């Protein structure tokens, strides 16, 4: 008896559903249980004008994928968890793999390495608790490799065709095909590439699968679950003291992501040395704080208690005694003592050694990871779909002899001008916000000073919470909030501007975005520190002829113990706040999004929540995922090096943050993000040049901090050139660093309303820290 087509279709659908239900939800194979899923595409049916065009593009694209040799299996939306999403599973058979492995110049094993393992270093047994098991650190034997050739397969160690190419190589090959596969001819131009289809929302996502669940090992017939191994030995916070399984990271995620974690790990190791030395300098300051001659003179009732200081603001501020800043002067000595010069010199040497040792580590890594003759990843040099769409001209490529899209320079100049003007405008906005914070500090200083003076119950508070300290703390916190707000908006604008420039390749796009983001963040995060270090208190003027901001607010003065303590405060709040906020954001943001996405998707719990659906509900790492990780690390490097003379604990804070950062990055990459497409990289790229530039700048900034912001040089000059007391050479230093002024000469609009019985007041002298010498 024959069956109708509808009955036949029903039986096939029922059979496929039965097979699907028989599958493990962690299966990474087609329904036959043999062909491995190398890539997944997803899309949702739309009821819009463009729905038919998108359906036609998908049909053409998938037909062309089959022509290249890829095998496809489509999961109907009725089988998906949300009942709306179609999934296209892609498998690359052996012939496709060997063909494109040769095209991509992949290096594959030809013989197991017979080289002896490196000799154990002395005291290596003491590092045992920090080491990982050998099977985790080196999951595969070492091999001699050669560039793969499909015509010389007998030369390669092919024991099993299904496992010869690791999953990272398989998804890289499939993505290479997807990025070049045509899907339409429109306006006489061939349209191709999965990125363009994702941009036009023809497909909603494209991603390779994780090996399995991160919290349990895979069950046969699935291969070894490297994701589970990574989670157990790398992404758990309890393993913060362990080394990283770098070879396993490289095998699973590719060399580009592996290189980032090598760099972050190496940078963290080098920070350990700087952190120990910085902590030693801080401990020295802590134990010698009570023996500081400067703070002792300020705190002495017979010295600092007898020195009357001129008002710090006009009219509302009163005269004050120098010993009221006793506590602040002691705190200042913690970071401004004899070890400051030593630590500044040490960090200059450290940053040079760090960059040189990293060059050596990178060169060794190129050899170990077979990247010696590496050429730039083809995807990075591929034309961007947006560039092709905007191009109306074509010209012949002199190398390939093919016609390529071409955009004349005059068509792009307006966008370059707009881009430059926008970046300049936002930098100016940062400066304007910094000036606004200065105005806030000046206003709050006068208000707080008058409030404390008028309220007798607050006299005790004034001994440790002076107007200088209050405005420094609140101003730094406000500045940090402004920095975060500006940073949030500029990230969106810089990405939009870079797209408007219409960069030709992905590499040009990333380089342009890097320049914009780094320049802005450099100004945004460091401008306030530069102001405090090199400008605050340097152009105050003197009683009777003070300088005024906008002819309204009197310029800020530094604390009697110097501006260094305020620079330390500013640096601590911005650096610590950024690190805490960054780690919380990196952990909470993808976790919350994934939870919400799963909550919306889980509508039909009786259906199989398959491996591809589980990964579909994860957050996308994105092509710029590593860009923001590098940017965060480089900005931190600036905090550690540019102003470290003012804050020797900066390397320690960075070390503690990076130990957490490595595990947070590992955790989110392993558990909260889809698996990124594997990519190769032989270095950290343009970031290395930026690090070199910051290293050179850091030598200059720390030298200027010691010379102009720190009080160490004036103290040494006084000791060797002006001191006359052999038993106590610093006696009289504080008095000599002050200028005297007749109270009667104070203008009426600046002098306090109440009359006093003293005739002179003292003022701080900060013109390059040497005016007292005259």
C-alpha positions in Angstrom: 0.0 0.0 0.0 1.5 3.4 -1.0 1.6 6.4 1.4 0.7 9.9 0.6 3.5 12.5 0.6 2.0 14.1 3.7 2.1 10.8 5.6 5.6 10.1 4.4 6.8 13.5 5.6 5.1 12.9 8.9 6.8 9.6 9.4 10.2 11.1 8.5 9.6 14.0 10.9 8.5 11.5 13.6 11.6 9.3 13.0 14.0 12.3 13.1 12.3 13.5 16.3 12.7 10.0 17.8 16.4 9.9 16.9 16.8 13.4 18.3 15.3 12.3 21.6 17.7 9.3 21.7 20.6 11.7 21.4 22.4 12.9 24.5 21.8 16.6 25.0 25.5 17.1 25.0 26.0 15.4 21.6 28.3 17.3 19.2 27.4 15.0 16.3 24.9 14.9 13.5 21.9 12.6 14.0 23.9 9.6 12.7 26.2 10.0 15.7 29.3 9.8 13.4 29.8 13.2 11.7 31.1 15.8 14.2 29.5 19.3 14.2 32.2 21.8 13.4 30.1 25.0 13.1 26.5 26.1 13.7 24.4 28.8 12.0 21.1 30.0 13.4 18.3 32.2 12.0 14.7 33.1 12.8 11.9 33.4 10.3 10.7 37.0 9.9 7.4 38.4 8.6 8.9 41.4 7.0 9.5 42.8 3.5 13.0 41.5 3.4 12.1 38.0 4.6 12.0 36.5 1.1 15.3 38.1 0.1 16.9 36.7 3.3 15.5 33.3 2.6 16.8 33.3 -0.9 20.2 34.4 0.3 20.3 31.6 2.9 19.3 29.1 0.2 22.0 30.2 -2.2 24.6 30.4 0.6 23.9 26.9 1.9 23.9 25.5 -1.7 27.3 27.0 -2.2 28.5 25.6 1.1 27.5 22.1 -0.1 29.4 22.7 -3.4 32.6 23.3 -1.4 32.2 19.9 0.2 30.7 20.9 3.5 27.9 18.7 4.9 24.8 20.4 6.4 22.0 19.2 8.6 19.1 21.6 9.5 17.2 21.5 12.7 13.6 22.7 12.3 12.3 25.4 14.6 9.7 23.0 16.0 12.6 21.1 17.6 14.2 24.2 19.1 13.6 25.2 22.7 12.0 28.5 21.9 10.1 27.2 18.9 11.3 30.0 16.6 15.0 29.3 15.8 16.4 27.2 13.0 19.8 25.7 13.4 22.1 24.8 10.5 24.8 22.3 11.7 27.9 22.1 9.5 30.4 19.2 9.2 33.7 19.4 7.4 34.6 15.9 5.9 38.1 14.7 5.5 38.6 15.9 1.9 37.6 19.4 2.8 39.9 19.5 5.9 43.0 18.3 4.0 42.3 20.7 1.1 41.9 23.8 3.2 44.6 22.8 5.7 47.0 23.0 2.7 45.5 26.4 1.6 45.9 27.8 5.1 49.4 26.5 5.5 48.6 24.6 8.7 51.5 22.8 10.3 50.7 19.2 11.3 52.8 16.6 13.1 55.1 14.3 11.1 57.1 12.7 14.0 57.0 12.7 17.7 59.7 14.9 19.2 62.7 13.0 20.7 64.3 16.1 22.3 65.0 15.8 26.0 62.8 17.8 28.4 64.5 20.8 29.9 66.5 20.3 33.0 64.9 21.1 36.3 65.9 24.4 37.8 67.4 24.5 41.3 64.8 24.7 44.0 62.1 23.7 41.4 60.7 21.3 44.0 59.7 24.3 46.1 57.4 25.4 43.2 55.6 22.1 43.2 52.3 23.4 44.7 52.2 26.0 41.9 52.5 23.5 39.1 49.8 21.7 37.2 49.7 18.0 36.5 51.8 17.2 33.4 48.8 15.8 31.5 47.0 19.1 31.9 50.0 21.4 31.3 51.1 19.3 28.2 47.9 17.5 27.0 49.6 16.3 23.8 53.1 15.0 23.0 55.6 17.3 21.4 55.9 16.8 17.6 58.1 17.8 14.8 55.7 19.5 12.3 55.6 20.5 8.6 53.3 22.4 6.4 50.5 20.1 5.5 50.2 18.7 2.0 47.2 16.6 0.9 49.3 14.9 -1.7 51.9 13.7 0.9 49.6 12.5 3.6 51.7 9.4 4.2 54.4 11.7 5.7 52.1 12.8 8.6 51.1 11.0 11.7 47.5 10.2 10.7 46.3 7.5 13.1 42.7 8.5 13.1 41.2 10.9 10.5 38.5 12.0 12.9 40.9 13.2 15.5 43.9 14.2 13.3 42.7 17.9 13.1 41.9 19.3 16.5 38.6 21.0 16.9 40.2 24.5 16.9 41.7 23.8 13.5 38.4 22.4 12.2 36.4 25.4 13.2 39.1 27.7 11.7 38.9 25.9 8.4 35.1 26.1 8.3 35.1 29.7 9.2 37.6 30.4 6.4 35.1 28.8 3.9 32.1 30.6 5.4 33.9 34.0 5.1 34.5 33.4 1.4 31.3 31.7 0.3 29.1 33.7 -2.1 25.4 34.1 -1.5 24.1 36.5 -4.2 24.9 38.7 -7.1 23.4 42.1 -6.7 24.0 45.1 -8.9 26.5 43.1 -10.9 28.6 42.5 -7.8 29.2 39.1 -6.1 28.2 39.2 -2.4 30.0 36.8 -0.1 30.9 36.0 3.5 29.1 35.0 6.7 30.0 38.4 8.3 27.9 40.3 5.7 25.0 37.8 6.3 25.3 38.4 10.1 25.4 42.2 9.6 22.2 42.1 7.5 20.6 39.7 10.1 20.1 37.0 7.4 21.6 34.7 10.1 21.4 35.6 13.7 24.6 33.9 14.8 27.5 31.7 13.7 29.7 29.9 16.1 31.7 26.7 16.7 30.5 24.4 19.5 32.1 23.9 22.9 33.3 20.3 23.6 30.6 19.8 26.2 29.4 21.0 29.6 32.0 22.7 31.6 31.0 21.1 34.9 31.2 17.4 33.8 33.4 15.3 31.5 31.9 14.1 28.2 30.3 10.7 27.8 31.2 8.4 24.9 31.2 8.7 21.9 32.0 12.4 22.4 35.8 13.2 22.4 37.7 14.4 25.5 36.0 17.4 26.9 38.8 20.0 27.0 36.3 22.6 28.2 35.8 20.6 31.4 39.6 20.2 31.8 40.1 24.0 31.4 37.3 24.8 33.9 38.7 22.3 36.5 42.3 23.4 36.2 42.2 27.0 35.0 38.8 28.8 35.4 38.3 28.1 39.1 39.2 30.8 41.6 40.6 28.2 44.1 43.4 27.7 41.5 44.5 31.3 41.6 48.0 30.3 42.7 48.5 27.7 40.0 50.2 28.2 36.6 48.1 28.4 33.5 47.7 25.4 31.1 48.9 27.6 28.2 49.2 24.7 25.6 45.7 23.6 26.4 44.4 27.2 26.1 46.1 27.4 22.7 44.8 24.0 21.5 41.2 24.9 22.5 40.9 28.7 21.7 43.7 29.2 19.2 47.0 31.1 19.3 45.5 34.6 19.4 43.7 34.1 22.7 46.5 31.9 24.0 49.0 34.8 23.4 46.8 37.2 25.5 46.9 34.8 28.5 50.6 34.3 28.1 51.2 38.0 28.1 48.8 38.6 31.1 50.5 35.7 33.0 54.0 37.0 32.3 53.1 40.6 33.2 51.6 39.3 36.5 54.8 37.3 37.3 57.0 40.4 36.7 54.7 42.5 38.8 55.5 40.2 41.7 59.1 41.6 41.9 57.9 45.2 41.6 55.2 44.5 44.3 57.7 43.1 46.8 60.1 46.1 46.3 57.2 48.6 46.5 55.8 46.9 49.6 59.3 47.1 51.2 59.4 50.8 50.5 56.0 51.3 52.0 57.0 49.4 55.1 60.1 51.5 55.4 58.0 54.6 55.3 55.6 53.1 57.9 58.3 52.3 60.4 60.2 55.5 59.9 57.1 57.7 59.9 57.5 58.9 63.5 61.1 59.8 62.9 60.4 62.1 59.9 62.0 65.5 60.7 59.5 67.4 58.5 56.3 65.9 60.1 57.9 66.1 63.6 58.4 69.9 63.1 54.9 70.3 61.7 53.4 68.4 64.6 55.6 70.0 67.3 53.5 72.6 69.3 56.6 74.7 69.7 57.2 74.8 66.0 54.2 74.0 63.9 51.9 75.1 66.6 53.4 78.6 66.6 53.4 79.1 62.9 50.2 81.0 61.8 49.3 80.2 58.1 47.5 82.6 55.8 43.9 81.8 54.9 43.4 79.2 52.2 40.4 80.9 50.6 39.1 84.4 50.5 36.9 85.9 53.3 35.3 82.8 54.7 38.5 80.9 55.6 40.3 81.8 58.8 44.0 81.8 59.7 45.2 78.4 60.8 48.1 76.8 62.6 50.5 74.6 60.7 50.2 71.7 63.2 46.6 71.2 62.3 47.9 69.2 59.3 50.0 67.0 61.5 48.2 63.7 60.5 48.3 64.6 56.8 52.0 65.3 57.0 52.6 61.9 58.6 50.6 60.1 55.9 52.5 62.1 53.2 55.8 60.8 54.6 54.6 57.2 54.0 54.9 57.8 50.2 57.4 60.7 50.2 60.6 59.6 51.9 64.1 58.5 51.0 62.9 55.3 49.4 60.8 57.3 46.8 63.9 58.1 44.7 65.1 54.5 44.9 61.8 53.1 43.9 61.4 55.5 41.0 64.9 54.4 39.7 64.0 50.8 40.3 60.8 51.0 38.3 62.6 52.6 35.4 64.9 49.6 35.3 62.0 47.2 35.9 59.9 48.5 33.0 62.9 48.2 30.6 63.6 44.6 31.8 59.9 43.7 31.6 59.7 44.7 27.9 63.0 43.0 27.0 62.1 39.8 28.8 58.7 39.8 27.1 60.4 40.0 23.7 62.4 36.9 24.6 59.3 35.1 25.9 57.5 36.0 22.8 60.3 34.8 20.5 60.4 31.5 22.5 56.7 31.1 22.2 56.9 31.6 18.4 59.2 28.6 18.2 57.2 26.5 20.6 53.9 27.2 18.9 55.2 26.9 15.3 54.7 30.6 14.5 58.2 31.4 13.3 57.2 31.9 9.6 53.7 33.1 10.4 52.0 35.4 8.0 49.1 37.7 9.0 45.8 36.0 9.4 43.9 36.1 6.1 40.7 37.1 7.8 42.4 40.2 9.1 43.4 41.2 5.6 40.0 40.4 4.1 37.9 43.2 2.7 35.2 44.3 5.1 31.6 43.9 3.8 30.8 47.5 4.7 33.8 48.7 2.6 32.6 46.7 -0.4 29.0 47.9 0.0 30.1 51.6 -0.1 32.6 51.3 -2.9 31.4 52.4 -6.4 34.8 52.0 -8.1 37.0 49.0 -8.9 40.6 48.7 -9.8 43.0 45.9 -10.5 45.1 44.5 -7.6 48.7 44.5 -8.9 49.5 41.4 -7.0 46.5 39.1 -7.6 45.6 40.7 -11.0 41.9 40.7 -9.9 39.5 43.6 -9.9 38.8 44.8 -6.3 36.6 47.4 -4.8 38.3 50.8 -4.5 37.5 54.0 -2.8 39.3 57.2 -3.8 41.0 59.2 -1.0 38.8 62.3 -1.6 35.7 60.2 -0.7 37.1 59.3 2.7 38.7 62.7 3.7 35.5 64.2 5.1 35.1 61.2 7.4 38.7 61.4 8.5 38.2 65.1 9.4 35.0 64.2 11.3 36.8 61.4 13.1 39.7 63.7 14.1 37.3 66.5 15.2 35.2 64.1 17.3 38.2 62.6 19.1 39.6 66.1 19.7 36.2 67.3 21.0 35.9 64.4 23.4 39.4 65.0 24.7 38.5 68.6 25.2 35.3 67.4 27.0 37.6 65.4 29.4 39.6 68.5 30.1 36.4 70.5 30.6 35.2 67.9 33.1 38.5 68.0 34.9 38.2 71.8 35.2 34.6 71.3 36.5 35.9 68.9 39.2 38.6 71.5 40.1 35.8 74.2 40.5 33.9 71.7 42.6 36.9 71.2 44.9 37.5 75.0 45.2 33.8 75.5 46.1 33.6 72.6 48.5 36.9 73.6 50.1 35.6 77.1 51.0 32.2 75.8 52.2 33.7 73.0 54.3 36.3 75.3 55.8 33.7 77.9 56.9 31.4 75.2 58.1 34.1 73.6 60.3 35.2 77.0 61.6 31.6 78.0 62.6 30.7 74.7 64.3 32.6 74.1 67.5 31.5 70.4 67.7 33.5 69.7 64.6 36.9 70.9 65.9 37.9 67.4 66.7 37.0 66.2 63.2 39.2 68.9 61.7 42.3 67.3 63.3 42.1 64.3 60.9 39.6 65.4 58.3 41.1 68.7 57.0 39.5 70.7 54.2 42.4 69.6 52.0 41.8 65.9 52.7 38.0 66.2 52.4 38.1 67.9 49.0 40.9 65.5 47.8 38.8 62.4 48.6 35.4 63.7 47.4 37.0 65.2 44.3 38.8 62.0 43.4 35.6 60.0 43.8 33.6 62.4 41.7 36.4 62.4 39.1 36.3 58.6 38.9 32.5 58.6 38.3 32.9 61.2 35.5 35.7 59.0 34.0 33.4 56.0 33.9 30.5 57.9 32.4 32.7 59.5 29.7 34.3 56.2 28.9 30.9 54.5 28.5 29.6 57.0 25.9 32.9 57.3 24.1 33.2 53.6 23.5 29.9 53.7 21.5 30.9 56.8 19.6 34.4 55.7 18.7 33.0 52.4 17.3 30.5 54.4 15.2 33.1 56.9 13.9 35.5 54.1 13.0 32.8 52.4 10.9 32.1 55.8 9.2 35.7 55.9 8.1 35.0 52.8 6.1 38.3 51.0 6.8 39.3 48.6 4.0 40.2 45.5 6.1 39.5 44.2 9.5 43.1 44.9 10.5 42.7 48.6 9.5 39.4 48.8 11.5 41.1 47.4 14.6 44.1 49.6 14.3 42.0 52.8 13.8 39.8 51.9 16.8 42.8 51.1 18.9 44.3 54.5 18.3 41.0 56.3 19.1 40.3 54.4 22.2 43.8 54.5 23.7 44.2 58.2 23.1 40.9 59.0 24.7 41.4 56.7 27.7 44.9 58.0 28.2 43.5 61.5 28.5 40.5 60.4 30.5 42.2 58.3 33.1 45.5 60.2 33.5 44.7 63.9 33.0 43.6 64.4 36.6 46.8 62.7 37.8 49.0 64.9 35.5 47.2 68.0 36.9 47.8 67.1 40.6 51.4 66.0 39.9 52.6 68.9 37.8 50.2 71.8 37.9 48.4 72.0 41.2 49.9 74.4 43.7 52.5 75.6 41.2 50.8 78.8 40.1 49.0 79.9 43.3 50.6 83.3 43.6 51.0 84.9 47.0 48.9 86.8 49.6 47.6 90.0 48.0 48.2 88.7 44.5 46.7 85.3 44.2 45.8 83.8 40.9 42.2 83.0 40.2 40.4 80.5 38.0 37.9 82.4 35.8 38.6 85.4 38.0 36.3 83.8 40.6 37.9 80.9 42.4 41.3 81.1 44.0 43.8 78.5 42.7 44.3 75.4 44.8 47.2 75.1 47.1 48.9 71.8 48.1 49.0 70.4 51.6 51.9 71.8 53.7 53.5 68.3 53.3 53.3 68.6 49.5 51.0 67.5 46.7 52.3 64.0 46.6 49.8 62.7 49.1 47.0 64.0 47.0 48.4 62.4 43.9 48.6 59.2 45.9 44.9 59.6 46.8 43.9 60.3 43.3 45.8 57.4 41.9 44.6 54.9 44.5 40.9 55.8 44.0 40.9 55.8 40.2 43.1 52.7 39.9 41.4 50.6 42.6 37.9 51.8 41.5 38.6 50.9 37.9 39.9 47.5 38.7 37.0 46.6 41.1 34.4 48.0 38.7 36.0 46.2 35.7 36.1 42.8 37.4 32.5 43.1 38.6 31.3 44.2 35.2 33.2 41.4 33.4 31.7 38.8 35.7 28.1 40.1 36.3 27.3 41.4 32.8 27.6 38.1 30.8 26.1 36.1 33.7 23.0 38.3 33.9 22.5 38.3 30.1 22.9 34.5 29.8 20.5 34.0 32.7 17.9 36.2 31.1 18.3 34.6 27.7 17.9 31.1 29.1 14.9 32.2 31.1 13.2 33.5 27.9 14.2 30.5 25.8 13.1 27.7 28.2 9.5 27.6 27.2 9.1 23.9 26.3 11.0 22.0 28.9 10.0 18.6 27.5 12.1 19.3 24.4 15.8 18.4 24.1 17.9 21.4 25.1 20.7 20.5 22.8 24.4 21.3 22.7 24.0 23.9 19.9 21.1 25.5 21.7 23.0 25.7 25.0 25.9 27.5 23.2 23.4 29.7 21.3 22.1 31.1 24.6 25.6 32.1 25.7 27.1 35.6 25.2 29.2 36.3 22.0 32.9 37.0 22.7 33.1 39.1 19.5 36.0 40.1 17.3 36.9 42.9 19.6 36.7 40.9 22.8 40.5 40.7 23.1 40.8 44.4 22.2 39.1 45.5 25.4 41.1 43.0 27.5 44.4 44.4 26.1 43.2 48.0 26.5 42.3 47.3 30.2 45.8 45.8 30.8 47.6 48.6 29.1 45.7 51.3 31.0 46.7 49.5 34.2 50.3 49.3 33.1 50.2 53.1 32.8 49.0 53.4 36.5 51.8 51.1 37.6 54.6 52.9 35.7 53.6 56.6 35.0 53.0 57.7 38.6 54.5 54.9 40.6 57.0 57.2 42.4 54.0 58.6 44.3 52.4 55.3 45.2 54.8 52.3 45.7 51.8 50.0 46.4 50.5 50.4 42.8 52.3 47.2 41.6 50.9 45.3 44.6 47.3 46.4 43.8 47.9 45.5 40.1 49.3 42.1 41.1 46.3 41.3 43.2 43.9 42.5 40.5 45.7 40.4 37.8 45.6 37.2 39.8 41.8 37.7 40.0 41.6 39.0 36.4 43.2 35.8 35.0 40.6 33.6 36.7 37.7 36.0 35.8 38.7 36.0 32.1 39.2 32.3 32.2 35.8 31.7 33.9 33.8 33.9 31.6 35.5 32.5 28.5 34.9 29.0 29.6 31.4 29.2 31.0 29.7 32.4 29.8 30.8 32.9 26.2 30.3 31.0 23.0 33.5 29.4 21.8 35.4 32.0 19.7 36.7 31.0 16.3 40.3 30.0 16.6 42.8 32.5 15.1 46.6 32.7 14.9 48.8 35.5 16.2 52.5 35.6 16.7 52.7 38.7 19.0 50.5 41.2 20.9 50.5 43.5 17.9 50.3 47.3 18.2 49.9 47.0 22.0 53.7 46.3 22.2 54.5 49.7 20.6 52.1 51.4 23.0 53.8 49.7 25.9 57.2 50.9 24.7 55.9 54.5 24.4 54.5 54.4 27.9 57.7 53.0 29.3 59.7 55.9 27.8 57.1 58.4 29.1 57.1 56.8 32.6 60.8 57.5 33.0 60.2 61.2 32.4 57.0 61.4 34.6 58.6 59.7 37.6 61.7 61.9 37.3 59.5 65.0 37.2 57.4 63.7 40.2 60.6 63.3 42.2 61.9 66.7 41.2 58.8 68.9 41.3 56.0 67.1 43.3 58.0 65.2 45.9 59.6 67.0 48.8 62.7 64.9 48.7 64.8 67.1 46.5 64.2 70.4 48.5 65.0 68.5 51.7 68.3 67.2 50.2 69.2 70.7 49.0 68.5 72.1 52.4 70.5 69.4 54.0 73.6 69.9 51.9 73.5 73.6 51.1 71.6 75.5 53.9 71.6 73.5 57.1 73.9 74.8 59.9 72.9 72.3 62.6 75.3 69.4 62.6 73.4 67.3 65.2 69.9 67.9 63.7 70.5 68.9 60.0 66.8 69.2 59.1 66.0 71.5 62.0 64.5 74.7 60.6 63.6 73.2 57.3 59.8 73.7 57.6 60.3 77.4 58.6 62.6 77.9 55.7 60.1 76.5 53.2 57.5 79.1 54.2 57.2 82.7 53.1 56.2 85.5 55.6 53.5 88.0 54.8 52.2 91.1 56.8 48.6 90.6 57.8 48.0 94.3 57.4 48.8 94.1 53.7 46.0 91.5 52.9 43.3 93.1 50.7 40.0 93.6 52.5 38.1 91.3 50.1 40.4 88.4 51.0 41.1 88.9 54.7 38.9 87.2 57.3 36.4 89.6 58.9 37.6 89.0 62.5 40.8 90.9 63.5 43.7 88.9 65.0 46.5 90.0 67.4 49.3 88.7 65.2 51.0 90.7 62.5 52.3 88.1 60.1 51.1 84.9 58.5 53.0 82.3 56.5 52.2 80.9 53.2 53.5 77.8 51.3 56.0 78.3 48.6 55.6 75.9 45.7 57.1 77.6 42.7 58.9 74.5 41.4 59.6 73.7 45.1 62.7 76.0 45.2 61.3 79.5 45.7 62.3 79.3 49.4 65.9 79.1 48.3 65.7 82.7 47.0 
